[in-house]
């Protein structure tokens, strides 16, 4: 007869198999909590035990606001072995990216965005840096102007109908078509009817959602990759589209018997690099650069443009002052001219401060031996991150009115502007600065003056608060407008 009092059943081999992993898991959680508290980093209590707390917050899709509130309450936030701070200079010397980035790419073939090793990253970046230089992109102003003209035609049609439309959607269509012309010498057709002819929008959202969530537990990324997960469906579609565009462009260059490199688009220049140095600039490098442009070239720019127009429309005096500056330029506004328009640049900087495209911390890994960061000793392996939103809303740098849209703050004095510039991070900073920064600023600086000069915009609901979804990129959802052609 069996009795529940028999102790040997509790130590059976089967029980040990079940209990041991759970016991080890619990020990690891307690160890992480102990390390977190030992380092005296304030933060939510549950966050000190595991990354599940952080994952839950990320999945609410408004982490940028959560992060700002946490810093108001705790100054710093601890999530087991992940620390958030507000000063980017404190992690400037940390060269290894956090494992979060790992989930954004192929698990065994890292690209420029996912490469953690700083030396390898620098080598990869040097190979393509000239393609993204402002000198090179200056030759691509016609691409921006062509798409600007088409967007203006669509806005005139919307002005006739007086229908309410989502400006963010049209700005993303614009950014996609510009990146198409710049990369493969062909628009992707988004601006023709304001539709998504290739089904890229849902694939891009699927990819970004995967990155945001699985990046928290990036160690499971290789397994999900092999299982052909949602990541493969999102990124896989983008990759197939990029491959198709590369093949078509290569065939077009061959059909006209034109040596690659004569044209100005990215692919032509990359083919030239490949033919000159097949081993140093491989076809894989061509593919990854093209995929990077397509995958990241529309969201960041359209979010930035949407922020500019949202805040200008919520502040009519800003719009009118910018229009006065634009009207004062009696010729076509080139990028060089745009850079010399102080109020335009102040509006751009302030809008991108208020609503930067990225909304999760930019993480770096504490090196071997640990390091003193922001006055605290952090053990090796800790991930330290700066959320752009937290940095941009720091009242010590941007003033007590940091939560208010105020372009004039950038015009007060050269000293204050320099101090704010050091904390202005919409494109990251240092060696990890977004390589497409110049493309985005080119598009923004040329489009905004043209639309301000030619159109009057009105928010459909002026009292509405801005709604956004944070899936790594913080995309606006309700920039709903009406537009009229300017008659003055």
N, C-alpha and C positions, 0 to 999 in steps of 0.2 A: 504494500500500500504506500503510495507517494504522499509525502507531506510537504506543505509549503515552507516548512521550517528547514528543509534540507539545503545547507549552504553550498554544496558542491555544484548545484545547478546554476548558480549565479556566476560561477567561474568556468563554465563549460567552454570549449573551443569556439562554439558557434556564438556564444554571448560575447566572448572577447573580440571576435571579428566585427561584431556590430558596435560594441562599446568603444573600442580603441580609437577609431577615427573621430568619433564624437568627442571623446576625452581630449584628443590632441587639438581638435578644432577649438574647443573651449579654452584650452590653455593658451592658444595663440591669441584668441580674443582678449583674454585677461592680460596677456603680456603687452599687447598693443595699447590697451587702456592704461596699463602701468607706465609704459614709456611716455605716452601722451601727457599724463598727469605729472610725471617726474620732470618733464621739460617745462612744466608750468605754463602751458599754452591754454588760455581760456577758450571756451567754446561749449556748444551743446553737449550735455552729458552723454547721450546715446551715440553721438558721433565719435566718441573716443573708443568705442568698442569694435566697430567694423565700418566697412564702406557702404553697408546697406542704407544707413541714414542718408548718406550723400546721394546714392542712387535714387532714393525716394524723392528727395528734393529736386533732383534733375528732371525726373519724370513728371513733375508738376508743370514743367515748361515755362517757369518764370524765375529761374534761379538767379538771374541778374538782380532782381529786386530782393530776393531772399538774402543774397550775398551782401548787398548794401546794408540791409537791416541788421544782419549778423555783426557787421563791422561797427555799426553804431552801438550795438549792445556789448560786444565782447572785445572790440578792437582787432582781435585776431580770431580765426576760427580753426579749430582742430578737428580733423576727421581721421581718427586712428593715426596713420602715418602720413597724413596729408595736411599741410598747413597753408592757410591763405593769409597774405599780407597785402598792404595797400601801396607799398613803395617799390616800384620796379627796379630802382638802383640797388636795392638790397640783394637782388638775385642776378644782377648783371654779369657776375663772374661764374655763375652756374651754367655750364655749357651743355649738360645732358638733358634732353627733353624727357618729360615724364612718360611713363608707359601708356598714358591715355592716348597719345598720338598713334600708337602701334595699331589700334583697331581701325584706323582710317585707310589702311592700304593692304597690299598683299603681305601675308605673314612671313614670307621668305624672300621677298624682293622689295626692299624699302625704297621709297621715292624721296624727293626733296622735302616733302611735308612730314613723312613718318620716320625719317632717318634720325636716330638718337645720337650716334657718335658724331661729335662736333667736327672732327677732322674729315671724316667721310662726307659729312654734310657740306663742308666748305668746298671740297673738291667737286662735288656734284653741282653746287651752286655756281662755281666759276665757269663751268662748261656752258651754262645757259644764260649767265648774267647779262651778256651783251645784248641778247634778244629783248631784254626788259629795260634796257637803259633808256633814259629820256631822249638821248640823241637818236636812237633807233626809232622810238615811238613817235617822234616829231614828224617822221615821214608817213605816219599812219593817221594824221589828222583828217585826210579825205574820207577814211573809213567812218570816223565819228560823224563827219558832216553828212555823209550819205544817209546814215541811219537817223540822224537828227531830222533831216528833211522828210523822211518817211513818217517818223513819229509826229511831226507837225501836221502832215496830211491827215493822219488818223485823228488828231485832236481837233482839227477843223470839222471833220465829220461828226465828232461827238458834240462839238459846239452847235452844229445845226440841229441835232436831235434833242439837245439839252437833257440827255439821259445821264443818270448818275453812273459813274464808273470808278473802278478801283485803280487809282493812279499807280500804286505799287506794282500791280500786274503789268501795266503797260511799260513801266520803267524796267521791269525784268525782261520783257520782250525786247526792249531796246538794247539792254546790256547783252543779251544772248546774241542778237544779230551783230552787234559791234564785235564781240569776241569771235564770231564766225568769220567776219571779214578780215580781222587782224590775224587770225590763226590759219585759216584755210582758204582765204581769198573769196569767200562766199557767205552771204547771209544765210542763216538757218530758216528764215521764213516766218519768224514769230510776229513781225510787225505787219505782215500782209493783211491779216484779219484779226490779229490779237489772240490767236489760238496757239496751241502747243502741237505743231504738226508731227513731232517726233516722240511725243509722250515723255519728254525729259523732266517735266516738273515733278510728277509723282516719284520718278526714280531718284531724283535729286533729294527730295524730302525723305524718302526711304533710307537713302545712304546716310544723310546727316543725322537722322533719328538713331540709326544703328551706331554711328560714331559716338553720339552723346551718351547713349546708355551703356553699350558694351565697352566703351572706353574706360568706364569705372572699374570693370573687371576684365581688363584687356587680355589676361592670361587665357581666357576661354575663346579668344578670337580664332586661333588656328583650328580648333574643333568645329566652330560654327562655319568657318570657311569650307572645311571639308564636307560639311553636311549641306552645302549649297543653301545657306540660310538667306534671310531677308537681305543681308549685306550683299550677297552675290547677285540677288535680283536687282537691287538698286544700283550698286556700282557696276555690276555686270552689264546692265543696259547702257550705262554711260560709256563703259569701255568698248562695247560693240559699236556704239555710235561713233566714238573717236576713231576706231579702226577703219570703219567705213569711210569717214572723211579723209583719213590719211591716204587710203587706196585711191579714192576719187581724185584727190589733188595730185598724186603722183602720176596718175594716168593723164590728167589734163596737161601737166607739164611735158610729158612725153609726146602727147598728140601734136603739140605745136612746135616740137623739136626745140624746146627752150631749155637751156641748161639750168638746173636748179640753182637758185641763188640770185638770178636776175630779178625776180619779183621781190616785193617787200614783205610778203606775208611770212608768218612764223615757219610754216612748213617748208616753203621754198628755201628759207635760210637754213633750216635744220637739215634738209636734204644735202645742201651744199657742205655743211659741216661733216655730215656722214661720209660723203664721197671723198672729202679731203682727208678724213681720219676715221675709217670704218671701225677700228677697235676703240679709239678714244671717245667717239660719239656714235654709239650704237643705235640700231633701229629701236631698241627698247627705250633708249633715252628720248627718241622722237615721240614714241607712243606716250610715255609718261608725261612729257611736257604738254602734248596736245590734250591729254586727259585732264591734267591739272587746270589748263585754261578753261576747258569746257565745264569742269566740275565746280570750279571756284570763281569763274570769271563773271558770273551773272548775279549771284546772290549778294556778294559783298557790295558791288556797285549799286544795285537796285535798292538795297537797304539804305545805303548812304544817301542816295538821291531822294528816297522817300522821306528820310529824316529831315533833309534840307527843306523840302516843300511842306511837310507837316508843320514844322516849327515856324516857317515863314507865314503860312496861312493862319496859324494861331496868333501871329504877331504882325498884323497888317502894317504897322510902322516900319518893321524890318523890311517887308516886301517893297514898300514904297521907297525906302532909302536905297535899297539895292537897285531898284528900277531906275532911280535918278542917276546912280553911278553908271549903269549900263547905257542909258540914253546919252550920257555924256561922252561915250566913245562913238565917234562918228564913222567908224569903219568896222570891218569884220573883226570880231574878237578871236584872235588866235590864242593858243595856249600861253605863249610868251606874254601877250597883252593881259590875259586873265590873271597871270601870276602877279602882275603889277597893279591890280585892282584891289586896294586894301579892304574895302567893305565886303566884296565878294569872298575874299579869302577868309575874312573874319566869320562870315556866315557859314562857310563850309566847315571851318574848324569847330565852331560852336555847335553846329548840328551833329557833327560826328563825335563831339564830346558827349552830348546829351544822349545820343543813340548810336554807339559803336556797333559794328556788325556782329562781333563775337561776344558771347555772353557767358562763357565758362572760363574758369581760371586757366591762365597760360602757365603750365606747370614745368618745373625744373627739379632735378634730383640732387640732393645734397651728396657731395663726393665722399670718398673713403676718408675716414678720420673725423667726419662731422665738420660743422662750420658754425661760426657766430653770425646770425642773421637777425637783423632788427633788434639787436640787444639780447637775443636768446641763443643759447647753444642748442643746435639741432643735430641729432645723430645721423650718421650716414644712412642713405637710403630713403630718408624722408623726402616727400614731394612738397615743394614750396611753390605756390602759385600766386599770381596777381590777376585778378579779374579786372578787365579794362573798365567795366562799369564802376567798380569800387574806386579805382584810381581817379576816374573822371568826375566822381561826385565828392571828392575829398575837399572839405571846406578849408583846410589849412593851405591848400594850393590855389583853389579856384574861388575862394571867398565864401562868406556866409550864404550867398545866394547861389551856391553851386547847383542847386536843384532847379534853378530858373534859366530859361533860354535868354542869353544876353550877349550878342555878338560884340557889343561895345567893350567887353572886358578885354578883348584881344587888341584893342586900339589905345589903351590907356597909357602904356609906357613900354619901352623896349625891354626894360628889366623884368617887368611882370610877364610879358609875352615869353621871354626866354625861360622863365621859371615854369610857366604853364606848359610850354613846349616839351619840357623834359618829362612831363606826366601825360602827354597826349599820345595815346597808344592805339588808335583805331586800326593800325596796320601792324601792331606789334612793335618790337624794338630790337636793336642790336643785330647780331648775325642771323636772327630768326625773323627779321622783318619780312612781311609778306612780299614775295618777289613780284607780284602783280600790282604793287602799290601805284606805280607810275601809270599803268593802264587805267586804273580806276580814277585817279586824279585827272588824267587827260579827259576822260569821258565826262566827269562831273564839271570840270572847269569850262568845257565847251558847251555842254547842254544847258546848264542852268541859266546863263545869260540869254541864250536864244529864246528859251521859254518865257523868261521874265519879260523880255522885250516884246514878245508877240501875243501873249495870252494873259487873260485874267482867270484865276482859279478861285473856286469857292468850295469850302468843305460842305458836304451835304448835311452834316450835323455838327455845327461849330462848337456845341457844348460837349460833344463826346470826348472821352478820354482815349488815348491811343491804346489799342490792343495789339499784343505781339505774342509770338510763340517762340520760345527759346529751345532750339534743337541744335545747339552750338552756334549757329547763326540766329540772330534775333530778328525774325522777319515780321514786319508790320502786317496787320490783317484788315484794317478798316480805314485806309486812307481814301475814303470815298468822296468824290468831288464832282462838281460840274465845271465846265470850262466855257469861256467866251473868247472869241477873237478880239484882240484889243483894237479899238477904233480910234484912239487918240493919235 
